[in-house]
Amino acid sequence: MDAALGLLEHQSLSSLGLREVTRAVGVAPTAFYRHFKDTAELGVALVEESLGALHGAIRASLSAPDADDSEARIDLTVGLIADLVASAPAHVRFVARERHGGVRPVREAIAAQLRLFAAEVADALGALPDSAGWSREDLVMLAGVYVDHMVMTASAFLDADPGDVAKTAELARRQLRLVSLGRRHWLDGT
């Protein structure tokens, strides 16, 4: 999986051949099939590795003592994303590239993980006092906006020059403040 992730730094999964992967690992091509039935299954395993462990980190940041304060929540979120990109850039790049890539099972696995994140965020938002009166459907919609923003911000961090990381973080915070402002007024017209 590490060899595949390394190769995927510069290409999409749909262009990756199993011979490339096995050559990088130093095994015969038939050895690949002892682990995965095809490259799509390898890609799904990479999605699980890339996103599966994040659920705990997201739950922890959403339930942090300061998480009731929207500014603190924004800072925690942007910090979590920045740390993820700094610690696992290849995983983030893989997810960002393959989210709309050509391998359907991988797209579906990424979408499923992002839906799980949205459900977890919706649960956390629903527990906040300022969510009184919100329908579950609206909470899930808002959570989806936050999750999409997280993916977009991760991509922006990947693309940022080292000197622009602070600017990227500040822009992400400002965008989240705008969403937060809209959230506070969502029920005003109903």
C-alpha positions in Angstrom: 0.0 0.0 0.0 2.9 2.4 0.7 4.4 1.7 -2.7 1.1 2.4 -4.4 0.6 5.6 -2.4 4.1 6.7 -3.4 3.3 6.0 -7.1 0.0 7.8 -6.8 1.8 11.1 -5.9 2.1 11.8 -9.6 -0.7 9.8 -11.2 -4.3 8.7 -10.8 -5.3 5.3 -9.6 -6.9 4.6 -13.0 -3.5 4.9 -14.7 -1.7 2.8 -12.1 -0.8 -0.7 -13.2 -0.4 -3.6 -10.8 3.0 -4.3 -12.5 4.2 -0.9 -11.4 3.1 -1.5 -7.9 4.7 -5.0 -7.7 7.9 -3.7 -9.3 8.1 -0.9 -6.7 7.7 -3.5 -3.9 10.1 -6.0 -5.5 7.6 -8.9 -5.8 6.2 -10.9 -8.7 2.9 -9.5 -10.2 1.1 -12.6 -9.1 1.9 -11.7 -5.4 -0.4 -8.7 -5.8 -3.4 -11.0 -5.9 -2.7 -12.5 -2.5 -3.6 -9.1 -1.1 -6.0 -7.5 -3.5 -8.2 -8.8 -6.4 -7.5 -5.6 -8.5 -6.3 -2.0 -8.3 -9.8 -0.9 -7.4 -9.7 -3.0 -4.2 -6.2 -1.6 -3.4 -7.7 1.9 -3.9 -10.6 1.2 -1.5 -8.1 -0.1 1.1 -6.1 3.2 0.7 -9.3 5.1 1.3 -9.9 3.2 4.5 -6.3 3.9 5.6 -6.5 7.5 4.6 -9.9 8.4 6.1 -10.8 5.7 8.5 -8.6 6.8 11.3 -9.8 10.4 11.1 -13.2 9.7 12.7 -11.7 9.6 16.2 -9.8 12.9 15.6 -13.0 14.6 14.3 -15.1 13.4 17.2 -12.4 14.5 19.7 -12.2 18.0 18.1 -16.0 18.4 18.0 -16.3 17.3 21.7 -13.4 19.4 22.9 -14.2 21.7 25.9 -14.1 24.8 23.7 -16.1 23.3 20.9 -19.3 25.1 21.9 -17.6 28.4 20.9 -17.7 28.8 17.1 -14.3 30.5 16.9 -12.7 27.7 18.9 -14.4 25.2 16.7 -13.1 27.0 13.6 -9.6 27.1 15.0 -9.8 23.4 15.9 -11.1 22.4 12.5 -8.5 24.4 10.5 -5.7 23.1 12.9 -6.9 19.5 12.4 -6.8 19.9 8.6 -3.4 21.5 8.7 -2.0 18.8 10.9 -3.4 16.1 8.7 -1.9 17.6 5.5 1.4 18.1 7.2 1.5 14.5 8.6 0.0 12.6 5.7 0.2 14.6 2.5 0.2 11.6 0.2 -3.0 10.3 1.7 -4.7 13.7 1.4 -3.5 14.1 -2.2 -4.8 10.6 -3.0 -8.3 11.4 -1.6 -8.4 14.8 -3.2 -7.5 13.4 -6.6 -9.6 10.2 -6.5 -12.8 11.8 -5.0 -13.8 12.5 -8.6 -11.5 10.1 -10.3 -12.1 7.3 -12.7 -12.3 4.3 -10.4 -15.9 4.0 -9.3 -15.4 1.8 -6.2 -12.9 4.2 -4.9 -15.1 7.2 -5.5 -17.9 5.4 -3.7 -15.7 4.5 -0.8 -14.6 8.2 -0.4 -18.2 9.4 -0.7 -19.2 6.8 2.0 -16.5 8.1 4.4 -17.4 11.7 3.8 -21.1 10.9 4.5 -20.0 9.3 7.8 -18.1 12.4 8.6 -21.1 14.5 7.8 -23.3 12.4 10.0 -20.8 12.7 12.9 -20.6 16.4 12.4 -24.4 16.7 12.2 -24.7 14.8 15.5 -22.2 17.1 17.2 -23.9 20.2 15.8 -27.3 18.9 16.8 -26.1 18.7 20.4 -25.3 22.4 20.5 -27.8 24.8 22.1 -27.9 27.0 19.0 -29.2 24.1 17.0 -32.6 24.1 18.7 -35.2 24.0 16.0 -33.0 22.6 13.3 -34.3 19.6 11.4 -32.0 16.6 11.0 -32.1 17.2 7.3 -30.8 20.7 7.7 -28.1 19.6 10.2 -26.9 17.0 7.7 -26.9 19.6 4.9 -24.8 22.0 7.1 -22.5 19.2 8.1 -22.0 18.4 4.4 -21.0 22.0 3.8 -18.4 21.7 6.6 -17.1 18.4 5.3 -16.8 19.7 1.8 -15.0 22.8 3.1 -12.6 20.5 5.0 -11.7 18.6 1.8 -11.4 21.9 -0.1 -9.1 23.3 2.7 -7.0 20.2 2.7 -6.4 20.6 -1.1 -5.6 24.3 -0.6 -3.0 23.4 2.1 -1.5 20.8 -0.3 -1.2 23.4 -3.0 0.1 26.3 -0.8 3.7 27.3 -0.9 5.3 27.0 2.5 5.2 30.8 2.9 1.4 30.9 2.1 0.3 28.3 4.7 -0.7 31.0 7.2 -2.7 32.8 4.5 -4.4 29.6 3.5 -5.4 28.9 7.1 -6.7 32.4 7.6 -8.8 32.2 4.4 -10.2 28.9 5.6 -11.1 30.5 9.0 -12.8 33.4 7.3 -14.8 31.1 5.1 -15.9 29.1 8.1 -16.9 32.3 9.9 -19.1 33.2 7.0 -20.8 29.7 7.1 -21.1 30.1 10.9 -22.8 33.5 10.5 -25.3 32.1 8.0 -25.9 29.2 10.4 -26.9 31.6 13.2 -29.5 33.2 10.9 -30.8 30.1 9.1 -34.0 29.9 11.1 -34.7 33.6 11.0 -36.9 33.3 7.9 -38.9 30.3 9.0 
